[in-house]
Amino acid sequence: MSTEQALDPSEIEDRLRGLGRWRYHDGMLRRSFPTDGWRGSLLVANAIGFLCEAADHHADLLVTWPRVEVRLATHSAGGITEKDFEVARLIESQILWKPPAGSSLRGPGTPFVKEER
């Protein structure tokens, strides 16, 4: 039995306001990352897998050729908890990270996560 408390829908919607393109649907926090194809999808899925394993809070992933969909919920609490929001923020910051201007790091020649418009 989890000691985590599931959040009510209004709390979930309030927390989603500061979380970019994440949304609440069918009882899960969801986010889709468009990629450049299979290479990008695998890189994104593996990075998310590492983050979730390190956090001991695991996402459901749908990995396809042009995108990776992430789904988060705390199954033991029967809903969305603060854990899900923490992992979503971590995923968001790491998957979309790019070298800052002026950095000696230049990033990949072809970005593997596509810009969303």
MARSEGU-994040 format. One record per residue: x, y, z of N, C-alpha, C, O in turn; residue in three letters. Coordinates in steps of 0.001 Angstrom, whole numbers, plus 500000, padded with zeros to 6 digits. Example, Ala and Ser with C-alpha at 12.3 -4.5 7.8 and 13.67 -1.06 7.14 Angstrom:
BEGIN
513190494310507800512300495500507800513200496700507800514236496681508465ala/512850497750507080513670498940507140512900500030507870513409501138508039ser/
This chain:
BEGIN
500847498812500000500000500000500000500883501238500000501804501347500810met/500612502152499114501408503369498994500957504411500002499780504500500351ser/501919505192500459501590506322501321501350507572500491501038508629501039thr/501490507464499173501253508598498282499762508871498193498946507951498144glu/499425510143498174498040510563498060497743510973496623498429511831496067gln/496725510363496021496316510751494672495723512157494716494973512506495628ala/496074512948493718495579514319493613494210514325492947493907513458492127leu/493379515312493305492079515410492645492251516151491311493259516826491102asp/491272516026490416491398516609489074491735518103489055492491518545488191pro/491194518881489983491506520322489986492966520568490370493603521469489824ser/493497519782491299494916519905491654495802519517490470496830520147490225glu/495402518489489746496166518042488585496192519145487527497251519462486987ile/495040519722487232494972520787486223495800522002486646496466522610485809glu/495770522363487930496587523480488430498065523219488212498791524103487758asp/498517522016488529499940521673488393500376521571486927501536521821486601arg/499454521210486062499783521079484637500080522424483978500775522464482963leu/499579523504484523499763524823483906501226525185483698501551525877482733arg/502102524744484563503516525064484430504344523950483816505564523922483985gly/503704523036483110504416521847482651504345521659481132504199520538480645leu/504449522743480406504557522663478955503442521893478298502266522171478530gly/503803520922477477502838520182476664502290518921477338501658518101476672arg/502514518753478617501930517616479319500433517852479464499977518989479579trp/499663516739479457498219516831479623497737515670480488498453514688480685arg/496548515792480985495918514743481785494817514115480939493895514803480500tyr/494917512794480709493934512099479882493849510644480318494870509984480507his/492637510153480475492397508755480870493187508352482115493734507252482183asp/493239509251483097493861508935484375495374508966484398495989508497485356gly/495988509517483350497454509564483291497937510931482820497250511629482075met/499135511294483273499830512433482683500473511927481409501090510862481401leu/500331512688480324500831512239479024501589513355478323501281514539478456arg/502592512924477573503372513866476762503928513097475587504453511996475755arg/503819513666474397504372513055473202505566513890472738505477515113472633ser/506677513217472464507886513876471956508077513455470500508430512305470241phe/507852514367469534508127514029468142509629513903467922510411514696468446pro/510021512913467154511451512664466935511778512669465446510894512786464598thr/513057512540465155513503512513463759513364511128463140513748510933461987asp/512832510178463867512687508815463369513125507814464415513153508113465609gly/513461506641463962513796505534464865514953505875465786514896505594466983trp/516011506484465238517176506864466053516756507747467218517103507481468369arg/516008508799466912515575509724467953514651509072468960514766509310470163gly/513734508251468474512802507572469384513541506679470367513207506651471551ser/514539505950469891515314505086470790516125505896471795516201505533472969leu/516728506986471343517496507834472266516597508417473349516960508417474525leu/515436508908472962514493509482473926513998508399474886513978508616476097val/513603507251474369513092506176475222514149505707476223513839505485477393ala/515385505558475772516446505124476686516754506166477741517000505820478897asn/516746507445477364516981508502478347515876508517479395516150508643480589ala/514631508390478954513507508355479902513598507109480780513337507173481981ile/513962505997480192514133504767480972515167504932482075514951504487483203gly/516291505572481755517320505815482761516783506700483880516961506387485057phe/516124507807483520515598508734484534514587508053485442514627508220486661leu/513677507282484843512655506600485644513251505535486553512824505377487697cys/514226504814486053514877503798486889515615504452488045515556503970489176glu/516310505550487766517028506268488831516065506835489865516405506928491045ala/514865507215489433513857507762490345513018506673491016512287506954491966ala/513117505435490531512288504321490988510800504662490856509995504364491738asp/510462505290489737509069505618489415508951505527487898509446506397487181his/508314504505487421508444504109486021507280504537485147506115504354485500his/507614505104484009506638505552483028506257504399482098507020503453481906ala/505069504504481534504704503654480403505131504419479158504869505616479043asp/505786503737478228506266504377477006505674503686475789505596502459475727leu/505261504488474830504879503990473518505929504538472560505986505741472304leu/506765503636472029507895504031471188507561503669469745507372502496469422val/507490504677468879507214504454467468508267505171466639509119505875467180thr/508207504993465342509194505576464448509283507096464600510393507619464701trp/508145507840464622508315509295464660508051509956466010508007511183466087pro/507872509161467089507581509808468382507682508828469537507687507610469358arg/507765509411470740507699508638471982506610509266472827506658510461473120val/505632508472473220504597508953474131504910508441475524505197507260475719glu/504851509350476493505116509037477896503794509104478646503002510027478455val/503567508114479502502362508079480333502786507820481767503512506866482048arg/502330508672482667502690508556484075501444508470484961500471509194484751leu/501488507590485937500488507481486997501121506678488116502018505870487879ala/500660506897489318501123506117490462500085505033490701499067505259491354thr/500358503859490164499384502762490213499021502389491648497863502087491936his/500006502409492550499741502016493935498830503011494657498190502653495645ser/498764504258494173497886505267494775496572505381494019495653506070494462ala/496484504710492884495261504763492102495029506091491396493885506474491155gly/496105506795491065495929508074490373497243508805490195498317508203490198gly/497138510104490042498294510973489852498731511520491203497914512012491982ile/500029511429491469500586511956492714501699512945492386502040513159491223thr/502251513535493422503370514464493232504552513757492568505319514392491845glu/504713512448492805505783511688492140505697511816490626506711511988489950lys/504481511730490099504293511807488649504712513171488113505325513266487050asp/504380514218488850504775515558488422506289515757488523506886516404487663phe/506898515214489549508368515320489662509058514625488500509993515170487914glu/508603513430488166509211512695487048508921513409485726509798513477484865val/507716513938485549507393514672484321508303515888484155508798516142483057ala/508528516639485232509425517805485152510846517375484819511525518035484033arg/511292516293485399512634515778485127512758515360483657513727515718482989leu/511793514616483166511800514191481762511799515412480850512591515486479911ile/510930516354481117510815517554480286512148518294480197512579518680479110glu/512788518488481329514042519254481331515183518501480657516027519120480010ser/515225517209480792516335516451480233516164516150478749517126516250477989gln/514973515787478328514754515425476924514873516653476022515341516537474890ile/514465517808476497514517519019475676515800519827475884515953520896475293leu/516713519339476706517961520062476973518777520236475694518894519324474877trp/519332521429475551520247521724474444521407522529475012521238523225476013lys/522576522449474397523689523268474875523320524749474813522738525202473828pro/523648525488475840523321526919475834524195527689474847525276527234474473pro/523722528841474438524500529699473546525849530003474194525925530263475395ala/526894529968473401528229530251473906528929529052474515530081529158474937gly/528253527915474569528846526708475143529838526098474156529711526268472943ser/530823525391474691531730524652473817531060523388473274531569522774472336ser/529932522997473850529143521879473340528280522393472200527718523485472285leu/528173521613471136527396522114470000526105521346469754525235521837469035arg/525957520175470318524753519379470102524849518589468811525816518739468063gly/523850517740468535523896516916467330523674517758466065523008518793466103pro/524240517298464955524037517985463684522576518018463274522089519019462748gly/521886516923463519520460516834463255519770516544464586519950515464465148thr/518984517490465098518308517251466386517420516020466324516717515813465334pro/517442515206467362516623513991467372515262514198468014514384513346467873phe/515064515313468720513739515691469188513334516918468403514020517940468440val/512212516823467686511778517909466820511164519059467630510547518846468674lys/511347520245467133510706521419467737509204521326467510508749520965466425glu/508453521649468530506998521648468393506530523068468182507050524006468786glu/505560523212467334505031524549467043503641524685467582503023525740467439arg/
